[in-house]
Amino acid sequence: MLLNKPIYMYDFLLTSRDIDLRNKAREFVAQVPRELLISMDEDKVQYPTDFVRDLAENGLLGIRFPIKYGGHEASWVAEMAVLEEIGHLSLALGCLYSLPSICGEALNHFGTKEQKEKFLRPILKGELFCAEALTEPRGGSDFFGATTIAEKKGDHYILNGQKRFVVGAIGADIFLVYARTSSDPNIPPQKQISLFVVERDDNVKVKYTYGLMGTRGGGAGRLVFDNTKVPEENLIGNEGDGGKIFYQMMYPERMTSAAGILGMADASLRIASRYSSKRQAFGKPIRSFQAVSFKIAEGITLLDSARATVYMAARALDEYQDHPALCRRLVSEAKRVATEQCYKVIDLALQVMGGIGYTNVYPIERFFRDARLSTIWTGTSEIMNLIIQHEYYKEVIDTSSLQRDAELDAKEAFAEEEKVYK
C-alpha cells in the first residue's frame, strides 16, 4: 500500500485529495498485466473494455464529474495527475481512459437530465463504452467543413456520412457524432453543426480498421452512417450548438493528450536513467560521461517544463473558464508543449539506451512510436499555434491593459515620423 507522502517533486502542486487519487491510479497501473500492453501493440486486442471496466470499479473514471452521476467532483489538476499515471502504460490506454472524460464533457455541460442518466452514468460505471466521431475523410483540421448530414424526419434524424480515425470504432457502444443540420449560407459554419449520441446498430458500419504505426489496440477505424436513425432525444443541446459544444470538448480532448504523454516520457526517462547507471563502458557506468548524463538533464528539464505548462492550464480550467480566451490559449500551449517536448524526451531516452533501446527488449521503442501521433491528433501543433497566436494578439493589442507600456521607454520613443507602418 502506498503511503500518502510526496513521491514526485511536483506534489506541492497537488492537494491531499489530488495525491490520494493519484496514488490510487498509481496502484491501479502497477497491477495492469504486461500481456495486455503487448497484445494491444500486436493488434491482438482492440478496445479492451475490461480495462475501462476495471478503471470504473476502482473509482478512477469521472474525476471531474458530479458525484450523483458516479464522478468525484474533483479538479482538472487531479485528473491530470491521474492521467499522468495512466500514461505510464501506453498512449492507447491513456486514450481509452480519456474517452469518458471527453464524451462526458459534452453530456455533463450540455446534456439533459435524461441523457445524463441514460449515457453519462453508465459510462462512468464502466457499463457503456463511448467514442467520439469528429474527423471526416476530406475534413482533417477543417472540422466545420463536415459533410455528414443529419436530416430531421418527424421525431428522429436520419444520419448519413462518414467519420474516420475513430478510436473505438471497434468496441464502443455509443458514438458522439457531429453532423450538419443546416446548409444556410447566412448561418456561420460553426452554427450549422449539431452533436448527436448515436447508438451502435446495423446502420453504423465499420468499413475500415487502421493499421497504425503506434498507439495500437484502440479499435481505430472508419465509420459509415447509412440512413442511421437517431431519436431526437439524442440531440445534445439544440440544433446548431455543435460549435460551442466542440470548443468545450476540446478542453479535455487536448488536455488528456498533454497529460497522458507526460507519463510515457517519465517512464522512458526513468528506464534510461536506471540503464545508464548499470551499463558500463570503458570501465565505468555510462552515466559518468557527460555525453550521456547531460541527455538525462535535458530530458528532465523538458519534462518538467511540459508538466508545468500542463498543470498551469489545468489550474486555469479549474478557476477561469469564464475567461475562455485565456483557457483556449493555455490549453493549446499545454497540448503543443507537452506533446512536442515529451516526444523529444523519449527520443533522448532512446539515444541513451543505444541499440538495445531500438529493440522490443525495452518499451521505449513502443513509446517512441506512440508519441509520434500525439502532435497530430486532437489538433495538430500547427492548429495549436493558430489558436495561441490568435488569442495572444487579441490580448496584446487590447489597449485597456494596466501593464506598463515598455515601448515608451526608448529615448526617441516619440519620434512618430520614424515609426513607419505602411
C-alpha positions in Angstrom: 0.0 0.0 0.0 1.4 3.4 -1.0 1.8 5.9 1.8 0.2 9.4 1.3 3.5 11.2 1.2 5.3 13.2 -1.6 6.9 10.9 -4.2 7.4 13.3 -7.1 8.9 16.7 -6.8 5.7 18.3 -8.2 3.5 17.1 -5.3 3.4 20.6 -3.9 1.1 21.4 -6.9 -1.5 18.9 -5.6 -3.9 18.9 -2.7 -4.0 16.0 -0.4 -7.1 14.8 -2.2 -5.3 15.0 -5.6 -2.5 13.0 -4.2 -4.8 10.3 -2.9 -6.4 10.0 -6.3 -3.0 10.0 -8.0 -1.7 7.3 -5.7 -4.9 5.2 -6.3 -4.2 5.5 -10.0 -0.5 4.5 -9.4 -1.6 1.4 -7.5 -4.0 0.5 -10.3 -1.4 1.0 -13.0 1.0 -1.3 -11.2 -1.5 -4.2 -11.5 -2.2 -3.9 -15.2 -0.9 -7.1 -16.8 2.0 -6.6 -19.2 0.3 -9.1 -21.6 -2.4 -6.5 -22.3 0.1 -3.9 -23.5 1.9 -6.5 -25.6 -1.3 -7.8 -27.1 -2.6 -4.3 -27.9 0.7 -3.4 -29.6 0.5 -6.6 -31.7 -3.2 -5.7 -32.7 -4.4 -8.9 -31.0 -6.7 -6.8 -28.7 -8.9 -3.9 -29.7 -10.6 -1.5 -27.3 -10.1 -3.6 -24.1 -13.4 -3.0 -22.3 -12.2 -4.9 -19.3 -9.6 -2.3 -18.7 -12.2 0.5 -18.8 -14.5 -1.5 -16.5 -11.6 -2.1 -14.0 -10.9 1.7 -14.0 -14.6 2.3 -13.1 -14.6 -0.4 -10.4 -11.5 1.3 -8.9 -13.3 4.7 -8.9 -10.9 6.3 -11.4 -13.4 7.4 -14.1 -15.3 10.7 -13.9 -12.7 12.5 -11.8 -14.3 15.9 -12.6 -17.9 15.0 -12.9 -20.8 15.2 -10.3 -20.9 12.6 -7.6 -24.5 11.9 -8.4 -23.5 10.5 -11.8 -20.6 8.5 -10.5 -17.8 11.1 -10.5 -15.7 12.6 -7.8 -16.3 16.3 -8.4 -12.6 16.8 -8.2 -10.4 19.2 -10.1 -8.8 19.3 -13.5 -5.5 19.2 -11.7 -6.5 15.9 -10.1 -7.5 14.4 -13.4 -4.2 15.4 -15.0 -2.3 13.7 -12.1 -4.3 10.5 -12.5 -3.9 10.5 -16.3 -0.1 11.0 -16.0 0.0 7.8 -14.1 -2.2 6.0 -16.7 0.2 7.4 -19.3 3.0 5.1 -18.0 1.2 2.2 -19.7 0.6 3.4 -23.3 -0.9 6.3 -25.2 -3.7 3.9 -26.4 -4.8 3.1 -22.8 -4.4 6.7 -21.9 -6.9 7.5 -24.7 -9.3 4.8 -23.6 -9.2 6.3 -20.1 -9.8 9.8 -21.5 -12.8 9.0 -23.7 -15.3 9.1 -20.8 -13.8 12.4 -19.8 -14.1 13.8 -23.4 -17.5 12.4 -24.2 -18.7 13.1 -20.6 -17.8 16.8 -21.0 -20.4 17.2 -23.7 -23.0 15.3 -21.7 -22.3 16.9 -18.4 -22.3 20.5 -19.8 -25.0 20.3 -22.4 -26.9 17.1 -21.9 -30.4 16.8 -20.5 -31.0 15.1 -17.1 -32.4 12.1 -19.1 -29.2 12.0 -21.3 -27.0 12.0 -18.2 -28.9 9.2 -16.6 -29.0 7.1 -19.8 -25.5 7.8 -21.0 -23.2 9.6 -18.6 -23.9 7.5 -15.5 -23.3 4.1 -17.2 -20.2 5.4 -19.0 -18.7 6.4 -15.6 -19.7 3.0 -14.2 -17.9 1.1 -17.0 -21.2 -0.3 -18.3 -21.3 1.7 -21.5 -18.3 2.3 -23.8 -18.1 5.5 -25.7 -16.2 7.1 -28.6 -16.2 10.4 -30.4 -16.5 10.8 -34.2 -15.0 14.1 -35.4 -12.7 13.7 -38.4 -14.0 13.1 -41.9 -12.1 11.7 -44.9 -12.0 15.1 -46.6 -12.0 17.1 -43.5 -8.9 16.8 -41.3 -8.4 20.1 -39.5 -11.4 21.7 -41.3 -13.8 20.5 -38.7 -16.6 22.9 -39.6 -16.5 21.8 -43.2 -18.1 18.5 -42.1 -20.3 16.8 -44.8 -22.0 14.2 -42.6 -25.7 15.2 -42.7 -28.4 14.8 -40.1 -31.9 15.4 -41.6 -34.9 15.8 -39.3 -37.7 13.4 -40.0 -40.6 13.6 -37.5 -39.4 12.6 -34.1 -35.9 11.4 -35.3 -33.0 12.3 -37.5 -31.6 10.4 -40.5 -27.8 10.4 -40.4 -25.6 9.9 -43.5 -21.9 10.3 -43.9 -18.5 9.0 -42.7 -16.1 9.6 -39.9 -12.5 8.3 -39.8 -9.8 7.7 -37.2 -12.5 7.0 -34.6 -10.8 5.4 -31.6 -13.4 2.9 -30.5 -14.9 2.3 -34.0 -14.4 -1.3 -32.8 -15.7 -1.8 -29.3 -17.7 1.3 -28.4 -21.4 1.1 -27.7 -22.2 4.8 -28.5 -20.6 7.5 -30.6 -20.8 11.2 -30.2 -21.2 12.3 -33.8 -21.1 15.9 -35.2 -23.3 16.3 -38.2 -24.5 19.2 -40.4 -28.1 20.2 -39.7 -28.2 23.3 -41.8 -26.7 24.4 -45.1 -27.9 28.0 -45.0 -25.0 30.2 -46.2 -26.2 33.0 -44.0 -25.5 30.9 -40.9 -21.9 30.7 -39.6 -20.3 27.3 -40.2 -19.9 26.6 -36.5 -23.7 27.0 -36.1 -24.6 24.6 -38.9 -23.2 21.7 -36.9 -25.0 19.7 -34.2 -24.0 16.9 -31.9 -25.8 13.5 -31.5 -25.4 10.4 -29.4 -25.5 7.6 -31.9 -26.1 4.1 -30.5 -24.4 1.3 -32.4 -26.8 -0.6 -34.7 -26.8 -2.3 -38.1 -26.7 1.0 -39.8 -23.5 2.0 -38.2 -20.8 0.2 -40.1 -17.1 -0.2 -39.5 -15.7 0.0 -43.1 -12.0 0.0 -42.3 -9.8 -0.7 -39.4 -6.5 1.1 -39.4 -3.1 -0.4 -39.1 -1.2 2.2 -37.0 2.4 2.9 -36.6 1.8 3.1 -32.8 -0.9 3.7 -30.3 -2.4 0.4 -31.3 -5.3 -1.5 -29.7 -7.8 1.3 -29.5 -10.0 -0.1 -32.2 -9.4 2.9 -34.6 -11.5 2.7 -37.8 -13.7 4.5 -40.3 -17.4 4.6 -39.6 -20.1 4.8 -42.2 -23.6 6.0 -41.2 -26.1 4.7 -43.8 -29.6 6.1 -43.1 -28.9 5.7 -39.4 -32.0 6.6 -37.4 -31.2 8.8 -34.4 -34.0 9.7 -31.9 -34.5 13.4 -31.5 -33.9 13.0 -27.7 -30.3 12.0 -28.6 -29.5 15.5 -29.9 -27.2 17.1 -27.3 -28.2 20.7 -26.7 -30.0 22.4 -29.6 -29.6 22.3 -33.3 -26.6 24.5 -34.2 -24.9 24.1 -30.8 -22.2 22.0 -32.3 -19.7 24.8 -32.4 -19.9 25.8 -28.7 -20.0 22.1 -27.6 -16.9 21.4 -29.8 -15.0 24.2 -28.2 -15.8 22.9 -24.7 -14.9 19.3 -25.6 -11.5 20.5 -26.9 -10.5 21.2 -23.3 -10.5 17.5 -22.3 -9.6 16.4 -25.8 -6.3 18.3 -25.7 -5.6 18.2 -22.0 -5.8 14.5 -21.9 -3.3 14.2 -24.8 -1.0 16.6 -22.9 -1.2 14.8 -19.6 -1.0 11.2 -21.0 2.3 11.7 -22.7 3.8 13.1 -19.6 3.6 9.6 -18.2 5.2 8.0 -21.2 8.1 10.5 -21.1 8.5 10.0 -17.4 8.6 6.2 -17.8 11.1 6.4 -20.7 13.4 8.7 -18.8 13.4 6.5 -15.7 14.2 3.4 -17.7 17.1 5.3 -19.4 18.4 6.7 -16.1 18.5 3.2 -14.5 20.1 1.7 -17.6 22.8 4.4 -17.7 23.6 3.7 -14.0 24.1 0.0 -14.7 25.5 -0.1 -18.2 29.3 0.2 -18.2 31.8 1.3 -20.9 35.5 2.0 -20.6 35.3 0.5 -17.1 32.6 2.8 -15.5 28.8 3.4 -15.7 27.9 5.4 -18.8 26.1 8.0 -16.6 29.6 9.2 -15.6 30.0 10.5 -19.2 28.5 13.9 -19.7 27.5 13.0 -23.2 25.0 10.6 -21.5 24.1 12.3 -18.2 23.5 15.7 -20.0 20.9 14.0 -22.1 19.1 12.9 -18.9 19.4 16.5 -17.7 18.0 17.8 -20.9 15.2 15.3 -20.7 14.1 16.0 -17.2 14.2 19.8 -17.9 12.0 19.3 -20.9 9.6 17.1 -19.0 9.3 19.4 -16.0 8.7 22.4 -18.2 6.0 20.4 -20.1 4.5 19.3 -16.8 4.4 22.9 -15.5 2.6 24.1 -18.6 0.0 21.3 -18.3 -0.7 21.9 -14.7 -0.9 25.7 -15.2 -3.5 25.1 -17.9 -5.4 22.7 -15.6 -5.5 25.3 -12.9 -6.8 27.8 -15.4 -9.6 25.4 -16.3 -10.4 25.0 -12.6 -10.7 28.7 -11.9 -11.1 30.7 -15.0 -13.4 29.1 -17.5 -15.3 32.3 -17.6 -12.3 33.6 -19.5 -12.4 31.3 -22.5 -9.7 33.1 -24.5 -7.2 32.5 -21.7 -8.3 28.9 -21.4 -8.2 28.2 -25.1 -4.6 29.7 -25.3 -3.3 27.8 -22.3 -4.9 24.5 -23.3 -3.4 24.9 -26.7 0.0 25.7 -25.3 -0.2 22.7 -22.9 -1.1 20.3 -25.8 1.7 21.6 -28.1 4.4 22.0 -25.5 3.7 18.6 -23.8 3.4 16.6 -27.0 6.4 18.1 -28.7 8.7 18.2 -25.7 7.8 14.7 -24.4 8.5 13.3 -27.9 12.0 14.8 -27.5 12.3 13.3 -24.0 11.5 9.8 -25.3 14.0 10.4 -28.2 16.7 11.4 -25.7 16.0 8.3 -23.6 16.3 6.1 -26.8 19.6 7.7 -27.6 20.9 7.0 -24.1 19.8 3.4 -24.4 21.6 3.0 -27.7 20.9 0.0 -29.9 19.1 -2.0 -27.2 16.6 0.8 -26.9 15.6 0.3 -30.5 14.5 -3.3 -29.8 11.5 -4.7 -28.0 13.7 -5.7 -25.1 12.7 -2.3 -23.7 9.3 -0.5 -24.2 10.9 2.8 -25.3 10.6 1.9 -29.0 6.9 1.5 -28.4 6.6 4.7 -26.5 8.5 6.4 -29.4 6.0 5.1 -32.0 3.1 6.0 -29.8 4.3 9.5 -29.1 4.6 10.4 -32.8 0.8 10.6 -33.0 0.4 13.0 -30.2 1.4 16.1 -32.2 -1.1 15.1 -34.9 -4.3 14.0 -33.2 -6.8 16.2 -31.2 -5.5 19.2 -33.2 -2.1 19.4 -34.8 0.7 21.5 -33.4 0.0 23.9 -36.3 -3.6 24.3 -35.2 -2.4 24.9 -31.7 -0.1 27.6 -33.0 -3.1 29.2 -34.8 -5.1 29.4 -31.6 -2.2 30.5 -29.5 -1.2 33.4 -31.7 -4.9 34.4 -32.3 -5.6 34.7 -28.6 -2.3 36.3 -27.7 -2.6 39.0 -30.4 -6.1 39.9 -29.1 -4.6 40.3 -25.6 -1.6 42.4 -26.6 -3.5 44.7 -28.9 -6.1 45.4 -26.2 -5.1 49.0 -25.1 -7.0 48.8 -21.8 -4.2 46.8 -20.1 -2.9 48.4 -16.9 0.6 47.0 -17.7 3.4 49.4 -18.3 3.9 50.3 -22.0 7.6 49.5 -22.4 7.5 50.9 -25.9 7.7 54.4 -24.4 10.9 53.6 -22.6 13.2 54.3 -25.6 14.9 57.7 -25.7 13.3 58.5 -29.1 10.0 56.8 -28.4 8.0 59.8 -29.5 9.7 60.2 -32.9 6.5 59.2 -34.6 7.7 60.1 -38.1 10.3 57.3 -37.7 7.6 54.7 -36.8 6.6 53.8 -40.4 3.9 51.1 -40.6 2.6 51.5 -44.2 
